[in-house]
Amino acid sequence: MTEKTLYERLGGYDRITSFANDLLCRLQDDPQLGRFWQNRGDDGIEREKQLLIDYLSASTGGPINYTGRDMKLTHQGMGITENDWITFLAHAGKTMVALEIPQQECDEIIAFVLSLKDDIVDN
């Protein structure tokens, strides 16, 4: 028997979309992190959300093809600080709690996100 992918264990596309929607709302509403969306139009925000859904789907073993840029290029020059990173992680944790994601899947998500830090945070 084949082990299910993280994508399948999370509930597939619809649950990853719920995750992205919840997380992006938290990030945009945050007084510290909201600056990254301050001057973005609705279309740009929707495109970014779809790229996030595609990225998460592909990265968790789903059948989605991510066509966006890599994380380093995407976040280059944004001025993301260590404090921004910590705040982001807190919001991601709250999203996982709100969506009642099981601990094993939370641990896998956290490990994956932490592996991206050097590509996202400006040093």
Z-matrix of the N, CA and C atoms (Angstrom, degrees):
N
C 1 1.447
C 2 1.530 1 109.24
N 3 1.315 2 116.49 1 138.94
C 4 1.449 3 122.48 2 -178.15
C 5 1.531 4 109.87 3 -88.04
N 6 1.328 5 115.20 4 136.35
C 7 1.465 6 120.30 5 177.22
C 8 1.530 7 109.15 6 -71.43
N 9 1.320 8 115.92 7 140.44
C 10 1.463 9 120.11 8 179.19
C 11 1.519 10 110.34 9 -70.02
N 12 1.328 11 115.22 10 146.69
C 13 1.463 12 120.71 11 175.94
C 14 1.526 13 109.67 12 -72.63
N 15 1.308 14 115.99 13 162.67
C 16 1.457 15 120.47 14 175.24
C 17 1.529 16 109.51 15 -59.15
N 18 1.299 17 116.90 16 -38.70
C 19 1.470 18 122.12 17 176.88
C 20 1.527 19 110.24 18 -53.96
N 21 1.325 20 116.45 19 -48.35
C 22 1.470 21 120.38 20 -179.42
C 23 1.525 22 111.34 21 -67.58
N 24 1.337 23 116.59 22 -42.42
C 25 1.468 24 120.29 23 -179.29
C 26 1.519 25 112.58 24 -65.93
N 27 1.336 26 116.42 25 -28.71
C 28 1.469 27 119.83 26 177.12
C 29 1.523 28 112.13 27 -76.62
N 30 1.314 29 117.52 28 -17.48
C 31 1.461 30 120.50 29 179.99
C 32 1.513 31 113.66 30 110.28
N 33 1.325 32 117.28 31 11.02
C 34 1.451 33 120.67 32 175.18
C 35 1.522 34 114.70 33 77.28
N 36 1.297 35 113.71 34 -160.47
C 37 1.468 36 122.42 35 -171.98
C 38 1.533 37 112.97 36 -58.02
N 39 1.312 38 117.13 37 -44.88
C 40 1.469 39 119.63 38 -176.63
C 41 1.523 40 112.27 39 -63.49
N 42 1.336 41 116.27 40 -40.15
C 43 1.469 42 119.07 41 179.93
C 44 1.534 43 110.97 42 -72.94
N 45 1.307 44 117.64 43 -35.36
C 46 1.459 45 119.41 44 176.62
C 47 1.522 46 109.99 45 -67.33
N 48 1.321 47 116.79 46 -36.31
C 49 1.468 48 120.57 47 174.79
C 50 1.526 49 110.23 48 -63.08
N 51 1.321 50 117.56 49 -42.30
C 52 1.473 51 120.97 50 176.93
C 53 1.524 52 110.67 51 -61.09
N 54 1.331 53 116.03 52 -41.13
C 55 1.461 54 121.05 53 178.06
C 56 1.530 55 110.10 54 -60.63
N 57 1.324 56 116.82 55 -49.21
C 58 1.464 57 121.31 56 -178.83
C 59 1.524 58 111.26 57 -62.21
N 60 1.318 59 117.18 58 -43.74
C 61 1.465 60 120.94 59 179.37
C 62 1.518 61 111.23 60 -60.89
N 63 1.328 62 116.96 61 -47.64
C 64 1.459 63 121.12 62 -178.65
C 65 1.526 64 110.62 63 -64.18
N 66 1.323 65 116.17 64 -48.04
C 67 1.461 66 120.19 65 -177.55
C 68 1.524 67 111.54 66 -63.23
N 69 1.330 68 117.53 67 -46.92
C 70 1.468 69 119.48 68 -178.02
C 71 1.523 70 111.87 69 -63.09
N 72 1.318 71 118.08 70 -37.27
C 73 1.469 72 119.98 71 176.03
C 74 1.523 73 110.69 72 -61.38
N 75 1.312 74 116.21 73 -43.97
C 76 1.472 75 120.29 74 178.99
C 77 1.536 76 110.84 75 -62.10
N 78 1.326 77 116.14 76 -44.68
C 79 1.469 78 119.85 77 -178.22
C 80 1.520 79 112.18 78 -66.16
N 81 1.330 80 115.97 79 -42.99
C 82 1.462 81 120.24 80 -179.00
C 83 1.526 82 111.79 81 -67.21
N 84 1.325 83 117.22 82 -32.37
C 85 1.467 84 121.50 83 -178.94
C 86 1.525 85 113.01 84 -84.06
N 87 1.307 86 117.35 85 -10.70
C 88 1.458 87 120.97 86 -178.39
C 89 1.532 88 109.99 87 -72.53
N 90 1.345 89 117.59 88 131.03
C 91 1.461 90 119.79 89 -178.36
C 92 1.535 91 113.61 90 -61.68
N 93 1.311 92 117.49 91 -28.37
C 94 1.463 93 121.29 92 -179.91
C 95 1.528 94 111.66 93 -85.19
N 96 1.321 95 117.03 94 -44.53
C 97 1.465 96 120.64 95 -173.38
C 98 1.525 97 113.87 96 -91.07
N 99 1.301 98 117.65 97 -17.07
C 100 1.459 99 121.37 98 -178.24
C 101 1.520 100 113.65 99 -58.05
N 102 1.332 101 116.46 100 -20.50
C 103 1.472 102 120.37 101 -179.04
C 104 1.524 103 112.33 102 -60.63
N 105 1.318 104 116.73 103 -25.97
C 106 1.463 105 119.55 104 -178.34
C 107 1.531 106 112.55 105 -71.96
N 108 1.336 107 117.46 106 -16.09
C 109 1.471 108 121.71 107 179.08
C 110 1.521 109 112.03 108 -116.40
N 111 1.308 110 117.42 109 2.84
C 112 1.455 111 123.34 110 -172.30
C 113 1.524 112 113.57 111 -54.63
N 114 1.287 113 118.53 112 -43.07
C 115 1.466 114 121.22 113 -175.62
C 116 1.523 115 112.79 114 -112.97
N 117 1.317 116 116.09 115 26.80
C 118 1.456 117 121.06 116 179.15
C 119 1.521 118 109.17 117 -95.18
N 120 1.297 119 116.46 118 139.54
C 121 1.456 120 120.92 119 174.77
C 122 1.521 121 110.86 120 -78.42
N 123 1.317 122 116.28 121 164.61
C 124 1.464 123 121.33 122 -178.64
C 125 1.525 124 111.97 123 -58.71
N 126 1.329 125 116.98 124 -40.62
C 127 1.456 126 120.06 125 -179.40
C 128 1.523 127 111.30 126 -63.91
N 129 1.313 128 117.27 127 -42.12
C 130 1.461 129 121.50 128 178.31
C 131 1.520 130 111.88 129 -63.58
N 132 1.319 131 116.16 130 -39.73
C 133 1.461 132 120.38 131 178.57
C 134 1.526 133 110.26 132 -67.08
N 135 1.314 134 117.82 133 -40.90
C 136 1.471 135 120.93 134 178.39
C 137 1.527 136 110.87 135 -65.40
N 138 1.324 137 116.97 136 -39.26
C 139 1.469 138 120.68 137 177.89
C 140 1.518 139 110.02 138 -64.46
N 141 1.329 140 116.64 139 -43.66
C 142 1.455 141 121.46 140 178.53
C 143 1.531 142 110.72 141 -61.84
N 144 1.330 143 116.27 142 -41.16
C 145 1.460 144 120.04 143 178.72
C 146 1.527 145 110.43 144 -62.24
N 147 1.327 146 117.21 145 -43.31
C 148 1.467 147 120.32 146 179.88
C 149 1.524 148 111.03 147 -64.73
N 150 1.325 149 117.11 148 -38.90
C 151 1.461 150 119.92 149 176.71
C 152 1.529 151 110.92 150 -63.89
N 153 1.331 152 117.43 151 -38.55
C 154 1.463 153 121.12 152 177.15
C 155 1.525 154 110.36 153 -63.64
N 156 1.319 155 117.19 154 -45.30
C 157 1.465 156 121.37 155 178.22
C 158 1.530 157 109.94 156 -59.83
N 159 1.311 158 116.81 157 -46.16
C 160 1.462 159 121.09 158 179.64
C 161 1.533 160 111.03 159 -63.10
N 162 1.325 161 116.25 160 -43.54
C 163 1.463 162 120.91 161 -179.46
C 164 1.524 163 110.79 162 -62.45
N 165 1.333 164 116.32 163 -48.16
C 166 1.461 165 120.09 164 179.86
C 167 1.520 166 111.35 165 -64.23
N 168 1.316 167 116.01 166 -40.42
C 169 1.471 168 119.81 167 179.29
C 170 1.520 169 110.75 168 -62.58
N 171 1.311 170 117.11 169 -48.63
C 172 1.464 171 121.03 170 -179.37
C 173 1.532 172 111.25 171 -65.38
N 174 1.323 173 116.50 172 -40.21
C 175 1.463 174 121.04 173 -176.11
C 176 1.520 175 113.23 174 -71.81
N 177 1.321 176 117.47 175 -19.78
C 178 1.465 177 121.03 176 -179.98
C 179 1.526 178 112.05 177 -99.79
N 180 1.323 179 116.74 178 8.39
C 181 1.456 180 120.20 179 176.08
C 182 1.512 181 115.10 180 95.86
N 183 1.329 182 116.78 181 14.03
C 184 1.455 183 120.60 182 179.66
C 185 1.516 184 112.92 183 -80.25
N 186 1.327 185 116.16 184 171.54
C 187 1.460 186 121.35 185 -176.34
C 188 1.527 187 114.30 186 -85.65
N 189 1.308 188 116.97 187 20.04
C 190 1.463 189 122.42 188 -176.80
C 191 1.523 190 109.70 189 -94.31
N 192 1.323 191 116.56 190 140.39
C 193 1.454 192 122.26 191 176.46
C 194 1.532 193 108.38 192 -98.21
N 195 1.328 194 117.04 193 114.60
C 196 1.464 195 121.76 194 177.07
C 197 1.512 196 108.70 195 -81.76
N 198 1.333 197 116.64 196 124.11
C 199 1.466 198 121.45 197 -177.36
C 200 1.527 199 113.06 198 -110.93
N 201 1.327 200 116.76 199 6.03
C 202 1.457 201 120.18 200 -178.74
C 203 1.520 202 112.86 201 -81.18
N 204 1.305 203 114.38 202 -177.98
C 205 1.467 204 121.60 203 179.59
C 206 1.530 205 109.99 204 -76.78
N 207 1.332 206 116.31 205 164.04
C 208 1.461 207 118.98 206 176.54
C 209 1.529 208 109.31 207 -71.31
N 210 1.320 209 115.97 208 165.20
C 211 1.469 210 120.84 209 -173.90
C 212 1.521 211 112.64 210 -64.83
N 213 1.310 212 118.07 211 -35.57
C 214 1.467 213 120.08 212 -179.92
C 215 1.529 214 110.89 213 -63.55
N 216 1.319 215 117.08 214 -49.72
C 217 1.457 216 121.18 215 179.66
C 218 1.529 217 111.21 216 -65.54
N 219 1.315 218 117.04 217 -40.43
C 220 1.464 219 121.57 218 -179.05
C 221 1.522 220 111.96 219 -60.25
N 222 1.335 221 117.26 220 -38.63
C 223 1.465 222 120.69 221 -173.97
C 224 1.533 223 113.54 222 -100.97
N 225 1.321 224 117.20 223 -2.65
C 226 1.456 225 121.52 224 -178.58
C 227 1.532 226 111.11 225 -60.06
N 228 1.318 227 115.48 226 130.98
C 229 1.456 228 120.90 227 176.33
C 230 1.516 229 115.37 228 80.44
N 231 1.317 230 117.91 229 3.13
C 232 1.461 231 120.08 230 -179.11
C 233 1.527 232 112.65 231 -80.32
N 234 1.311 233 116.73 232 -15.65
C 235 1.463 234 120.14 233 179.82
C 236 1.519 235 113.03 234 73.07
N 237 1.320 236 116.81 235 35.49
C 238 1.464 237 121.03 236 179.72
C 239 1.523 238 108.06 237 -75.84
N 240 1.330 239 115.53 238 122.75
C 241 1.461 240 121.82 239 -176.41
C 242 1.525 241 111.05 240 -97.13
N 243 1.309 242 114.53 241 169.98
C 244 1.477 243 120.84 242 174.83
C 245 1.531 244 110.12 243 -58.47
N 246 1.317 245 116.48 244 -40.75
C 247 1.464 246 120.27 245 178.54
C 248 1.530 247 111.62 246 -64.89
N 249 1.334 248 117.13 247 -38.72
C 250 1.468 249 120.87 248 174.77
C 251 1.529 250 109.68 249 -60.29
N 252 1.329 251 116.60 250 -43.21
C 253 1.464 252 122.53 251 -179.52
C 254 1.527 253 110.64 252 -59.96
N 255 1.327 254 116.18 253 -46.92
C 256 1.471 255 121.00 254 179.82
C 257 1.523 256 110.15 255 -62.01
N 258 1.316 257 117.13 256 -41.54
C 259 1.471 258 121.13 257 178.41
C 260 1.521 259 110.61 258 -64.85
N 261 1.328 260 117.30 259 -42.49
C 262 1.461 261 121.41 260 176.18
C 263 1.524 262 110.84 261 -58.25
N 264 1.332 263 116.84 262 -47.46
C 265 1.468 264 120.30 263 -179.56
C 266 1.525 265 111.59 264 -59.42
N 267 1.316 266 116.55 265 -38.48
C 268 1.471 267 119.82 266 178.30
C 269 1.529 268 110.51 267 -62.96
N 270 1.318 269 116.96 268 -42.42
C 271 1.469 270 120.19 269 178.64
C 272 1.526 271 111.45 270 -67.25
N 273 1.329 272 117.05 271 -39.30
C 274 1.462 273 119.94 272 177.47
C 275 1.529 274 109.77 273 -61.85
N 276 1.323 275 116.84 274 -40.47
C 277 1.464 276 120.97 275 176.96
C 278 1.521 277 112.11 276 -62.36
N 279 1.328 278 116.34 277 -42.68
C 280 1.469 279 120.15 278 178.54
C 281 1.524 280 110.90 279 -64.53
N 282 1.316 281 117.13 280 -36.56
C 283 1.465 282 120.72 281 177.17
C 284 1.524 283 110.31 282 -64.35
N 285 1.327 284 117.00 283 -43.60
C 286 1.467 285 119.53 284 179.38
C 287 1.525 286 111.48 285 -63.53
N 288 1.329 287 117.04 286 -38.78
C 289 1.464 288 120.74 287 176.94
C 290 1.530 289 109.96 288 -65.95
N 291 1.323 290 117.06 289 -46.58
C 292 1.467 291 121.16 290 -178.26
C 293 1.522 292 111.89 291 -60.23
N 294 1.339 293 116.46 292 -35.40
C 295 1.464 294 120.82 293 -179.05
C 296 1.526 295 112.44 294 -91.36
N 297 1.335 296 115.89 295 2.58
C 298 1.464 297 122.39 296 177.53
C 299 1.531 298 112.48 297 54.36
N 300 1.322 299 114.68 298 46.79
C 301 1.461 300 120.29 299 177.78
C 302 1.534 301 107.88 300 -74.77
N 303 1.320 302 117.45 301 129.57
C 304 1.471 303 120.55 302 -179.23
C 305 1.530 304 112.54 303 -59.11
N 306 1.332 305 116.20 304 153.79
C 307 1.462 306 122.17 305 -173.69
C 308 1.523 307 113.03 306 -57.67
N 309 1.328 308 118.71 307 -43.94
C 310 1.470 309 120.21 308 -178.98
C 311 1.527 310 110.57 309 -58.56
N 312 1.327 311 117.22 310 -44.05
C 313 1.458 312 120.85 311 -179.87
C 314 1.530 313 110.58 312 -69.27
N 315 1.341 314 117.09 313 -37.44
C 316 1.474 315 120.47 314 175.99
C 317 1.528 316 109.96 315 -59.49
N 318 1.329 317 116.21 316 -44.98
C 319 1.465 318 120.30 317 -179.79
C 320 1.525 319 111.25 318 -60.87
N 321 1.327 320 116.90 319 -40.01
C 322 1.469 321 120.64 320 179.30
C 323 1.530 322 111.15 321 -68.32
N 324 1.318 323 116.50 322 -40.19
C 325 1.463 324 120.69 323 177.69
C 326 1.527 325 110.07 324 -63.20
N 327 1.323 326 116.39 325 -45.68
C 328 1.464 327 121.20 326 -178.84
C 329 1.524 328 110.23 327 -61.60
N 330 1.328 329 117.25 328 -44.90
C 331 1.467 330 120.54 329 179.42
C 332 1.530 331 110.48 330 -60.38
N 333 1.325 332 116.14 331 -42.25
C 334 1.462 333 119.90 332 179.10
C 335 1.533 334 111.10 333 -64.46
N 336 1.316 335 116.76 334 -47.87
C 337 1.472 336 120.60 335 -178.45
C 338 1.527 337 110.31 336 -61.91
N 339 1.321 338 117.19 337 -42.76
C 340 1.464 339 120.05 338 179.86
C 341 1.526 340 111.34 339 -62.47
N 342 1.320 341 117.41 340 -30.16
C 343 1.469 342 120.29 341 178.53
C 344 1.532 343 112.22 342 -68.15
N 345 1.324 344 117.47 343 -14.93
C 346 1.470 345 122.41 344 -178.60
C 347 1.528 346 113.21 345 -93.73
N 348 1.307 347 117.25 346 -8.15
C 349 1.471 348 121.22 347 -171.73
C 350 1.526 349 113.17 348 -52.93
N 351 1.321 350 117.94 349 -47.92
C 352 1.471 351 119.97 350 -176.68
C 353 1.525 352 112.63 351 -63.12
N 354 1.326 353 116.64 352 -24.57
C 355 1.470 354 120.26 353 178.38
C 356 1.521 355 112.75 354 -85.43
N 357 1.319 356 117.30 355 -14.02
C 358 1.469 357 121.25 356 -173.64
C 359 1.530 358 112.64 357 -108.29
N 360 1.308 359 117.34 358 -43.30
C 361 1.478 360 121.94 359 -175.18
C 362 1.512 361 109.07 360 -84.74
N 363 1.347 362 116.25 361 131.62
C 364 1.460 363 121.55 362 174.82
C 365 1.513 364 109.01 363 -75.04
N 366 1.293 365 115.58 364 132.41
C 367 1.481 366 119.81 365 178.83
C 368 1.504 367 111.41 366 -108.40
